[in-house]
C-alpha cells in the first residue's frame, strides 16, 4: 500500500507479470527460458485502472491471448477485486518472439502456435502486424 492507503499502481504490473509467468508455465515449454534459444519478450505493457485496491482485498488475475501476429502475440489481462466483485484494472501486453542469443525478432514458430492454441483451446490465425 502507498501513502494514499491503496495498492500502488506499480504493483499492478507485478500482478500482470505473475499472470504472464503462470501462462508461460501452462504452455509447458518455458520452464527453462534462461536456457532457451528463443521465446517471448515484453515489447509493450499497459494497464487501465478502474479503482484502487485496498488491504485486505484478495484479487484474481485472468490472462488470455487476444491475437497472434507474425513476430509475437498480444495478452489481455483482467484484475478482479474479490471484495468488490468487480474489475479493478485491465491490462494488455505485446510480446515479441526473440532470438535471445542474437537479440533479433523472429517469426512465431509452429511449436509456439500449437502451445498457445492448446492453452487457449482455440485456433489462431496469424495477423499481419
N, C-alpha and C positions, 0 to 999 in steps of 0.2 A: 504494500500500500504506500501511497505517496502522501505528501503534506495535505492534499485535498481529501484524504480519507477514502480513496478508491484505488483500485489497482492501476498502477502507472501504465500509460498507453504503450510503452516499450515492451511491457510484459506480454502483451497480446501477440507480438511477433514470436516470442518464445513458445506460446501455445501453438501457433501455426507451425513452427519448426518441429515441435514434438509430434504433431499430427502427421507432418510430412515424413518424418523418420519412421513412424509406425506404418505408414503407407508403403514405404520402401521395404520394410521388413515383410509386409504382406506379399509384396512382389516376389520375394524369395531370393533374388539374385544380388541384392545389395547388402548382404550381411558383411562382406569383406570389401567394401568400397575402396578402402585405402590400398588394396592390392589390385583392384580392377584397372584395366586399361582405359575404360570409358564409362561414362554414366552421366547422371543429371547434375546440373549446376544451376543455382538460382541466378536468373538474369534480371528479374523484376519482382518486387513484392509489395503488395498494397493491403491496407486494412481500412475499412469504413466502420466507424464507431456509431452505435445507436444509443447506448447508455453505458455508464460506468459500472463496473463490477465492484462489489464491496464485500469485505470479510463478514461472515464466514461462508459466503456463497460457494457452491460447487458448480463446475461447468462441464459441458460435453462439447467436444470439438469434432465436427464432421469434415471430411475431405473427400473430394472426388475429382476425377479427370473431366474437365469440361470439353477439351478438344486436343487433338494431336496434330502437329504440323511437321513438316519435313525434318526440322532440326530440334524438335523438342515437344513439349506439351504444356498445357495450362491446368493448374489445380485451382479449384474453388474451395473455400472454407466457410464454415459457419460455427460461431461460438455461441452456445446457448447457456443462459443462466438458469440453473435449476430452481432457485428461489423465486424467480420472476416468471419462469416458464416462458421465456421469450428470447429472441435472438439479440445478443448484446453487440455483436460485430460480424461483419462479413469480410472475407479476405480473398485475395487472388494471388497467384504466383505463376510466372512464366519461367519454365525450366528449359534450359538448352541441353542438348546431348553433346558432351565434350570429351575429346580425347585428352585424358589427364596428363599424358606424357608430353604431348606437343602443344597443348593449350588450344587446339583448333576445334571449332564447332563442326560436328559431323552429323550425317543423317541418322535418324532413329532406325535401328535395325529391326529385323523380323522378331528376334528374341524379345526385345523390349515391348514391341507391339503386342505380342502374344501374352506377356505378363500383364500389361495394362488391361487387355481385354478379359483376361481371367479374373483379375481383381474386381473389375467393374461389372463383369457379367454381360458385356455387350460388345459389339463390334465398333471400331472406329475407322473412319476414312481419314487419310492424311490430307490436311488442308494446305493450300498454298499460302505461305507467310514467310 
